[in-house]
Amino acid sequence: MRRVEIQVRGSGGRQGWPTPGCRCAACQQAGVNGTARLPFSVLINGVLELPGPDAGHARGHRVRQLAGGWDVTGPDGTRLLAGPCPEVPADAGRYDAVLLDLIGDPAQLGRLRRRGAVTGGTLVLAGFADHRIRSERELARRCGFWGAVPVRDGDRYTVPGAAGRSPGGRRPWRVLVLGGSGSGKSAEAELRLAAEPEVTYVATGRVDPADPEWTARIAAHQDRRPSWWHTRESTELAGVLGAFSGAVLVDSVTTWLAGVMDDCGAWDAQDGAEGDAGGPGAAAVRLAERTDALVAAWRQADGYVVAVSDETGLGVVPDTRAGRLFRDELGRLNQRLAAEADEFVLVVAGRPMLTAD
């Protein structure tokens, strides 16, 4: 059986990496480390150059120009999709290899997987690297959870050959993403799931029409999510984690706990006094039952779950009883979820601080 060979001449963005004349940290580091990349260029089977002057047919290759890239069919029928962000027709079918700008738009890989254009047998290559990403290490980290291979100048790949991971073949994986307010923790969680073909976004924050600022925050989160993600507004997290298919993003454990404390009457229970909901003892029991159920569902989740929560230990001691109660409850819950997580990451100023046991 004939195979198609992809030779990567340049793996960088439009101007390569480092960008000429640029003094940003990413470009300076690339220059110091000797990890420079030429502007994007690939050679197919030694005869077809992309981008290049060839169009239509090039020695048996059929080239279809797309907005943002190329659809190439080799002499033996092997199919390649290449380009920063190609607009693929609905009837495109399955590709044997794709070479895309996943730094600019990782969600395009999720779209292709959802449509069946990229499967477990597709070789997924990530090119077009430049100073939009801070380091080679960060590029490799992201490609790890996108199921892609970061290419370098001079790399050669044979198709059909070693393929990227199959999204459906992932083992159970629980990731807890912590961070302070405005730290970028939600963006980190969304980035991890961008290349998944099916994502359920569990929104636990309750909409309050009387609070326009909170409503605007929720709308901003909605606008940046891929259009095919399913949104489910619920505080019944244990049930959701036990019944979902595909990947799940929980945003956030913080707002979930606040809503559950409302439901349980935990805010109203005063030390040594009986409340309307049955007293502090009853409220504490109900709250413990809900948190225990969540931890149990998290522990047994049969799929890919990313949960976002606020790190409570970096702020000042709250000056109200309710504030201290919430801080303590969330801190304990974070510890229990982290103990059962396969991976844990703390986000500070938009930078993930990775941890390892």
C-alpha positions in Angstrom: 0.0 0.0 0.0 1.4 3.4 -0.9 1.8 6.0 1.8 1.9 9.8 1.8 4.9 11.5 3.3 4.6 14.9 4.9 7.8 16.9 5.2 7.6 19.9 7.5 9.9 22.6 6.1 8.6 25.4 8.4 6.4 24.8 11.5 6.0 28.4 12.6 3.3 31.1 12.1 3.2 33.6 9.2 6.5 35.2 10.3 8.0 32.3 12.0 9.1 32.2 15.6 10.8 34.3 16.9 9.0 37.1 15.0 11.6 39.4 13.4 12.2 42.5 15.6 9.9 41.3 18.4 11.1 41.6 21.9 8.3 39.8 23.7 9.2 37.2 26.3 8.2 34.2 24.0 10.4 35.5 21.1 13.3 36.2 23.3 13.2 32.8 24.9 12.9 31.1 21.5 16.0 33.0 20.4 18.0 32.1 23.5 17.0 28.4 23.4 17.7 28.0 19.8 14.2 26.8 19.1 13.5 29.0 16.1 10.8 28.0 13.6 10.5 29.0 9.9 7.2 30.3 8.5 4.8 27.4 7.8 5.6 25.3 4.8 5.1 21.6 4.0 6.1 19.3 1.2 3.8 16.4 0.3 5.4 13.4 -1.3 8.4 15.5 -2.4 6.3 17.3 -5.2 3.5 19.3 -3.7 4.4 22.4 -1.7 2.0 24.2 0.6 1.7 27.1 0.4 3.0 27.1 -3.1 2.2 27.8 -6.8 0.6 24.4 -7.5 -3.2 24.3 -7.9 -5.7 21.8 -9.0 -3.4 18.8 -9.6 0.3 18.3 -8.8 1.6 15.0 -10.2 -1.4 13.0 -9.2 -2.5 15.1 -6.2 -5.9 16.7 -6.2 -5.7 20.0 -4.3 -8.9 21.8 -3.2 -8.4 25.4 -2.1 -10.4 26.2 1.0 -10.9 29.4 2.9 -8.0 29.1 5.4 -6.3 26.1 4.0 -6.1 23.1 1.6 -7.8 19.8 1.1 -5.3 17.4 -0.5 -6.0 13.9 -1.9 -2.9 11.9 -2.7 -2.5 9.5 -5.7 -3.6 6.6 -3.5 -6.7 8.4 -2.0 -5.0 9.4 1.2 -6.5 12.7 2.4 -4.8 15.6 4.2 -6.3 18.8 5.6 -3.8 21.6 6.1 -4.0 25.3 7.0 -4.4 27.7 9.9 -8.2 27.2 10.2 -9.7 25.6 7.0 -13.4 26.0 6.4 -14.3 22.4 5.7 -17.4 21.5 3.7 -20.0 19.5 5.4 -19.6 16.6 2.9 -15.8 16.5 3.3 -15.6 13.0 4.9 -12.8 11.7 7.0 -9.1 12.8 6.8 -6.1 10.6 7.3 -4.1 13.6 8.6 -4.7 17.2 9.6 -2.2 19.9 10.2 -3.8 22.9 11.9 -3.2 26.1 13.9 -4.5 24.8 17.2 -2.9 27.7 19.1 -5.2 30.1 17.3 -8.3 27.9 17.4 -8.2 24.6 19.3 -12.0 24.3 19.0 -11.7 23.7 15.2 -10.4 20.2 16.2 -13.4 19.6 18.3 -15.7 20.6 15.4 -13.9 18.2 13.1 -14.1 15.4 15.6 -17.8 16.0 16.2 -18.4 15.8 12.4 -16.4 12.6 12.0 -13.8 14.3 9.8 -11.1 13.5 12.5 -11.3 10.1 14.1 -9.0 8.0 16.3 -7.2 6.9 13.1 -6.4 10.5 12.0 -2.9 11.8 12.5 -3.4 15.2 14.2 -0.5 17.7 13.8 -0.2 21.1 15.4 1.8 23.7 13.4 1.9 27.5 13.0 3.6 28.0 16.4 4.7 31.5 17.2 4.7 34.0 20.1 1.0 33.6 20.7 2.1 30.8 23.1 4.7 31.5 25.7 7.0 28.5 25.3 7.6 25.1 23.6 6.8 23.5 27.0 3.3 25.2 27.0 2.7 24.1 23.4 3.5 20.5 24.3 1.3 20.7 27.4 -1.7 21.9 25.4 -1.2 19.3 22.6 -1.2 16.7 25.3 -4.8 17.3 26.2 -5.9 18.1 22.7 -4.5 14.8 21.4 -2.2 16.4 18.9 1.5 16.2 18.0 3.4 19.5 17.9 5.5 19.6 14.7 9.0 21.0 14.3 11.0 22.2 11.3 12.4 19.1 9.5 9.9 16.6 10.9 8.7 13.9 8.6 5.4 12.0 9.0 4.0 9.1 7.0 0.3 8.7 6.5 -1.4 6.3 7.2 0.8 6.0 10.2 0.8 6.7 13.9 -2.5 8.4 14.7 -3.6 10.8 17.4 -5.6 9.5 20.3 -9.2 8.5 19.9 -11.5 10.9 22.0 -13.7 7.9 22.8 -10.8 5.8 24.1 -9.8 8.1 27.0 -9.7 6.5 30.4 -11.6 8.2 33.2 -10.0 11.5 34.0 -10.9 14.0 36.7 -9.2 17.4 36.6 -9.7 20.1 39.3 -8.8 23.6 38.3 -8.4 26.1 41.2 -7.7 29.8 41.2 -8.7 33.1 42.7 -11.2 35.5 41.3 -10.2 36.7 37.8 -7.2 34.3 37.7 -8.1 32.7 34.4 -9.2 29.4 35.8 -12.3 29.1 33.7 -10.3 29.9 30.5 -7.8 27.2 31.4 -10.7 24.6 31.9 -12.3 25.6 28.6 -8.9 25.3 26.8 -8.5 21.8 28.0 -11.8 20.7 26.5 -11.7 22.7 23.3 -10.7 19.8 21.1 -13.4 17.4 22.5 -16.2 16.4 20.1 -18.9 16.5 22.8 -18.9 18.7 25.9 -21.6 19.3 28.5 -21.1 22.6 30.2 -22.7 22.5 33.7 -23.5 26.1 34.7 -24.1 26.1 38.5 -24.5 29.9 38.9 -28.1 31.0 39.4 -29.2 33.9 37.1 -30.5 36.9 38.9 -32.2 39.4 36.6 -31.9 42.1 39.2 -28.1 41.9 39.0 -27.0 43.1 35.6 -23.3 42.8 36.4 -23.6 39.0 37.2 -25.8 38.5 34.1 -23.1 40.1 32.0 -20.5 37.8 33.4 -22.6 34.8 32.6 -23.1 36.1 29.0 -19.3 36.6 28.6 -18.7 33.0 29.5 -21.4 31.8 27.1 -20.0 33.8 24.2 -16.5 32.3 24.4 -17.7 28.7 24.4 -17.9 26.7 21.2 -21.4 26.7 19.7 -21.9 22.9 19.8 -21.3 22.6 23.5 -24.4 21.7 25.5 -25.2 23.9 28.4 -27.0 22.5 31.4 -28.0 24.8 34.3 -28.2 22.6 37.4 -27.1 22.2 41.0 -27.7 18.5 40.8 -24.1 17.7 40.1 -24.0 14.2 41.5 -26.8 13.2 39.1 -25.2 14.9 36.1 -21.8 13.3 36.7 -23.4 9.9 37.0 -25.4 10.2 33.7 -23.4 12.2 31.2 -21.7 11.1 28.0 -18.6 12.8 26.5 -16.8 15.4 28.4 -18.1 17.6 31.2 -17.0 21.0 32.4 -18.4 22.1 35.8 -18.2 25.9 36.3 -18.2 26.2 39.2 -18.0 24.2 42.4 -18.0 27.6 44.2 -21.4 28.7 42.9 -22.7 25.1 43.3 -21.9 25.2 47.0 -23.4 28.7 47.5 -26.7 27.4 45.9 -26.7 24.2 47.9 -26.2 26.2 51.1 -29.2 28.3 50.1 -31.2 25.1 49.6 -30.1 23.6 52.9 -30.7 26.7 55.0 -27.1 26.7 56.1 -26.9 30.5 56.0 -29.8 30.9 58.4 -28.7 28.4 61.0 -27.3 30.3 64.0 -25.0 28.7 66.6 -27.1 27.3 69.4 -30.5 28.4 67.9 -33.3 26.6 66.1 -33.9 27.9 62.6 -36.9 27.7 60.3 -35.3 24.8 58.4 -35.0 22.7 61.5 -32.0 24.1 63.3 -28.3 24.2 62.6 -27.9 20.5 63.1 -30.5 19.7 60.4 -28.9 22.2 58.0 -25.5 20.8 58.5 -26.7 17.3 57.9 -28.4 18.2 54.7 -25.3 20.1 53.5 -23.0 17.1 54.3 -25.3 14.8 52.4 -25.1 17.0 49.3 -21.3 17.4 49.4 -20.8 13.7 50.2 -22.9 12.8 47.1 -20.9 15.1 44.9 -17.6 13.7 46.1 -18.8 10.1 45.6 -20.0 10.9 42.0 -16.7 12.7 41.3 -14.8 9.6 42.5 -16.8 7.2 40.3 -17.1 9.5 37.2 -16.8 7.4 34.0 -15.4 9.9 31.6 -13.5 13.2 31.3 -14.6 15.8 33.9 -13.0 19.2 34.4 -14.3 21.1 37.5 -13.5 24.7 38.3 -13.4 26.1 41.9 -12.1 29.0 43.8 -9.1 28.7 46.0 -10.1 30.1 49.4 -6.8 30.1 51.2 -5.3 33.1 49.5 -7.6 35.9 50.8 -8.2 37.7 54.0 -10.3 36.2 56.8 -13.9 37.2 56.1 -15.3 39.6 58.6 -18.8 38.0 58.7 -19.9 34.6 60.1 -21.5 33.7 56.7 -18.3 34.5 54.9 -16.2 32.4 57.3 -18.7 29.5 57.0 -18.6 29.5 53.3 -14.8 29.8 53.2 -14.4 26.8 55.5 -17.0 24.7 53.6 -15.5 25.4 50.2 -12.0 24.8 51.5 -12.9 21.4 52.8 -14.8 20.5 49.6 -11.8 21.5 47.5 -9.5 19.3 49.5 -11.8 16.3 49.1 -12.2 16.8 45.3 -8.4 17.4 44.9 -7.7 14.1 46.8 -9.8 12.2 44.3 -8.6 14.1 41.2 -6.3 12.5 38.6 -4.9 16.0 37.9 -4.9 19.2 39.8 -3.8 22.7 38.6 -3.7 26.1 40.3 -4.1 29.1 38.0 -2.4 32.3 39.0 -2.5 35.4 36.8 -3.6 33.2 33.8 -0.6 30.9 34.3 -1.2 27.2 35.3 0.9 26.1 38.2 1.1 22.3 37.6 1.3 19.9 40.4 2.4 16.3 40.6 2.1 13.7 43.4 
